[in-house]
Amino acid sequence: MEKKGTGAEHVSYRHNVFRNKMLGFEKILFIIMVSVNILYIIVSFADKNLPAIMTEDIIRLISVTVVQIISCCSFRMINSRDNFSNETKNRMCCISLVGLFAAEELLFYFCEPLWVGTAVVMVISSFFNDRKTIFVIYATSIAVWIASAFMYNYGVTSAVKALDVRDFTATFLLISCVFAISVILYNFNKLQVEDVVEYYDGEKKLQEKLSTDYLTQLHTRFSIYENIKQAMHDYYFSGKDVCVAMLDIDFFKKVNDTYGHDKGDMVLRTLSRVISQYTDDTIHAGRYGGEEFLILFSGYTRKQAGKILEGMLTNFRNQEYDFLPEDVIITFSAGFTYLDNKNMDVEGFIKCADEALYYSKEHGRNQITYYNDLKLRDMQVNR
């Protein structure tokens, strides 16, 4: 028995489960179709005036059986080959199954198998969550439908119906025609789908560029602003803790003026790397402008956020730069605040962190100030 692994082994296991489900469904379909037709042929014996129809049903039964066997054998052969990727095997499985429904539609002259079949294949593949496989199924299904409509509209199906029902060549010629047209239309639809995928992939990359600061690889000002807005929305409706911190590199202008802007950029990238060590799905960081950074703590209390900021400051202090004398240490000042007012907007929330940052810089730098403590000190002074 194959065991679930991790990484690539687990992915391969999921692919195999997917294909086994498809093959199992194909077997069930085969049994149902053959059983129904055998039952229909047996019932037809009661009518002595239908020898031709009965012969036609037998031919259809044999044809479907042959197509089914060819479909299963061809896919099993591909599935057993190691030189095919999992994605290729998945697509061949889906194409084989959809093609089988198309053949049954033409053989039995009704569309229900194709409707139900393509729907079932799409549902199964959607659970598999393989976007490329789903697109291949869509393209194949559209191709088969257009091919069937084309042949029906131009009388190809009617012409075959008028032929001798015992002529196996006509039946398989019809199947060959629909598959040939389907291949042509599939390639066309595949190109259309690839264009759509390429467009959305390009749009996604563009959005990533717009939301990522080029120098620091953190969020841009707009992107971190939107994250804070969403976190505040979560707080208003669920009470989820939210903290925001603003950081500013101490004496950054002096670094630029003394050592050059390239060295200043090096310091910015160093701080961004330090911050990135702490970021995850609940901690987001962005460059607010110049040497200022915004950090969002979603789901963190005031004490938790303060402890993380202290770790960042300690880490940043310990960074070494080859262009600086050994006794020179670069630090940052920070201010942060905790959201406890449901009437506050994003600008007001960020301003509170900015005021706390200003206090840190005015009172010695290289420190972290909590805005609510600052308010408490102001209240004590005013008494």
N, C-alpha and C positions, 0 to 999 in steps of 0.2 A: 504493500500500500504506500502511495506517495505521501510524504509528509510535507506539511506547510513549513517553509523556511522563512528566511528574512531576505530583504533586498530583492535581487534578481530572481532567486529561487521562488520567493513568494509570488512575484509577478507572473512567472512561468506557470506556477500552480493555478493562479486565477485564470490564465488563458486556457489551460487544459480543462478546467471546470466549465468554462464558457462553451468550448467546442463540444464537450461531452453532452452538455444540455441540448445543444443544437442537434447533434446526432441522435440523441434519444427522442427528441421531438420528431425528427425525420422518420425514425422507425415507427413511432406511434401513428404518424400520418399514413405511412405505407400500409400498415395493418388495417387501419380504418377504411382507406380507399379500396383496397383489395376485397375486404369483407363486404362492404356495401355493394360492390359490383358483382361479386359472386352471388350474393343474396338476390340482386336484381335479375341476374341471368336465370337463377332457379325459378323465381316467380314468373319470368317470361315464358317458361315452358307451358304454363297454363293456357297461353294463347297460341293456338296453332297457326294463326295467320301472320306471325311476326318472325319468320325465320331469318329474314334479312337483317332486321333490327337486332335479333339475338346474335347473329354473326358479327355485326358491327360492335356490339358490346364486348364480345369476346376479344375482338381485335383491339379495342380500346384498353381492355384489361391487360392484355399482353404488352401493349405499347407502354402503358404506365409502369408496369412491372419492370420492363427493360430499362426505361428511363430512370426509374428509381434505383435499380441495381447499378447502372452506369454512374449515377450521381454519387451514390454511397461509396462505391469502389474507388472512384477518382479522388474523392475527398480523403478517404482513408489512406490512400497512397500518398497524397500530399502531406497529410497529418503525420505520417510515419517517417517522413524525410527530415533529416536534421539540418539540411542546407536551406530550408525555408524558415523565415522569421515567424514569430508568433503572430504579428500583425497580418502577414501574408496569409497564413493559415486561417485566421479568423475571417478575413475578407473572402477567401475562396469558399469557406463554409457557408457564409451568408449568400454569396452569389449562386452557389449550387442550390441552396434551398429555395431562393426566389425564382431561379430558373425552373426548378421542378414545379412550382406552382403555376408558372406560365405554361409549361407543357401540359399540365392537367387541365388548365383552362381551355386550351385549344382542343385537346382530345375529347373533353366532355361537353364543350360548347356552352359553358356557363362560367361566370366570373367570380363566383363566391370563393373558390379556392385561392385565387390570386388576392382578393380583398383580405380575407382572413389571414392568409399566409404571410403577406408582406407586413400586415399589422403585428402579427405575433413575432416575426423576426425583429421588427423595429423595437417592440417592447422588450424583448430579451436583450437586445444589444444596448438599449438605453440603460438597463441595470448594470451592464458590463462597464459602461461609462468610458467607452473608447470612441472619441469624437471622429477619428478618421474612419473607423469601421462603420459608424452610423452614417457618415456622408456617403460611403461606398454603397451602402444599402439603399439610401435615398436615390442615388444616381441610377442604380440598377433597376429599382422599382419603377422609376419614371420612364426609363428606357423601355422596359417591358410593356408598360401601359401604352406608350406611344406606338410601339411596334404593333401591339394587338389592335389598337384603334386604326392604324394605317391599313393593316391587312383586312380588317372588317370593312372599312370605308371603300376600299378599292375592289372589294368582291373576292379577295383571295380565299377567305374562309368559305364563302358560299360556293366558290368553284370547286374547292376540295370536297365539300359536302356532296356535290353533284356527281363526283367520281364514284367508281365502284368501291363499295365499302370494304371489299376484300383486298384492295390494292394497298399493301403495306408501304409502297414507295410514296404514295400521296401523303399518307399520315406523317411519315418521317421527313418528307420534303417540307411540309408545313412547319414542323418543329425546327428544322434547319433554317427556314426563312426567318422565323421570329427571333431565333438566336443570332442570326447574322445581322438583322436590323438592330437588335438590342445591343450588340457589340458596338456598332457604329454610333448609336445614340448614347450609349454608356460613355464612350470616350468623349463625346461632345459635352455631356452633362458633367463628366469628371473635370474637364477643363473649366467649366463654369463654376463648379464647386471650389476648385483650387483657386480661382480668381477671388471668390468670396472669402475663402480662408486667408489668402494672402492679404486681402484688404483689411480684414479684422485683425490679423496678426500685426500688420503695419500700424494700424490705429492703436493697438495695445502698446506697441513699442514706443510710439509717439507719446502716449499718455505717461508711460514710465519715464521717458526723458523729461517731460514737463513737470513731473512730480518728484524728480530726483535732482538734487544739486550736483552739478558736474564736478566741483572740486572736492566736496566732502562725501559724496555718495549718500547723504542723508536726505530727508524730505526737503522740498522747497518750502518757502514761507507759505504759499497758498495751500500746499498739501498738508502741512502740519496744522494749519489753521482749520482746515476741513475736518481733520481727525479730532481736534479739540472740540469743535462744534458737535460732532457725533457723540463724543464722550459726555458732553454736557447734556445732550438729549437723553442719553441713557440714564444719567443721574436724575433728571427730572421725572422720568417715568418708572425707574426701578430703584432709585436710591443708591446706585453703584458709586463707590468712592472715586473721586477725581482730584488729582493734583497736577499743577503745572509749575514748571521751573524755568527760569531764564538765566543763562550763563553768559558771562562776558570775560574774555581773556584779558588778564591784567597787563597793562603797559604794552598792548599789542602794537600801537602806533610807533612806539620806540623801537620795537623789534624790526618793523618794516623800514624805518628811517635809518637804523644803524646797520642792519645786515642785508637789507634788500627784500623786495616783495616775494621773491622765490622762497626765501627762508620763512617769511610770514606765512606763505601758503603751506610750507612744511609743518608749521605749528598748527595751523587749522586742520590739516589732515591728521595730525597726531591726536588732537583732541577728539576729532570725529571717530577715530579708531577706538579710543578709550570709551567714548559714549556707546559705540556699537557693541562693545562687549556686554553691555547691560540691556540692550534693546531686545524685544521679542514681540509677541502679539499683543502684549499689554503695556509695553513701554515703547513710545514712539519719539523720535528725535528729528529735528529739522533745523536748518540754518535760517535764522530769522533775518539776518542782514549783517554784512561785514564780519566781525568776530563774535557776534551774538548768536546764541543757540536757544531753541525752545525744546523742552522735554515734557512729554505728556505721560503721566502715570495713571492708567485706567485700572481701577479696582484696588488701589493702594491707599492706605491710611496716611495721615501726616507723618507718623513716626517711621513707617516703612519707606516712604519716599525720601525722607530726610536721611535715613541710613544709607540708601543707595547713592544719594548725592555725595555724602561724605566719602563713600568708597571711590566714586569717580574723581573727586578732588585729590584724594591721597594717591590714586593711581596716576593722575596727570602730573602731580608734583614730582613723581619718581621717574618721569620720562627724561631721557638724556638726548642732547642734541650736539652733534659734532662741531657745530659752528659757534657754540657758546662756551665761555669759560666755565670751569668746573664748579665755581662757587655761585653761578647764576642759575636760578630756578624759575621756571615759568609756571604761573598759577592762574586760577580763574576765580572770579567772584560769582556768587549765585544768589538768587532770591526765589522763593517758591511759596505757593499758596494752596489752600485746600478749599474746594468748592462747598460752601455751606449756605448759599443764598440762591433760591430758585428764581429770583427776579434778576439775577445778573446775566449779562450778555457776554459774548466771547471777548469783545474788546475790553470790557471791564475786568474780566477774569485775567487776561494777559497783563493788563495795566497793574493789577495788584502784585503780580510776580515782578514786574518791572520796577515798581516802587521799592520792593524788598531788595532787589538787585542794587538799586541806587544807594540804599542804606549801606549795603555791604561794601560798595566801592568808596563811599564817603567815610567809612569808619575802619579803614585799614586794609581793605581788599583781602584776598586769599581766605575767604570765609563764606558761610552760607547763612542767610537770614530768612526766617519764617515770617510771612506777612502778618499773620494773626498775632504773633508775639510783638511785632512792631506796632500794631494797633493798640495792644495792651499797654506798651510803654508810653504811647502817646496819651492814652487815657490817664495814666498815673501822673504824667507831667502836667496835664491840664487840671488836675485836682488841686 
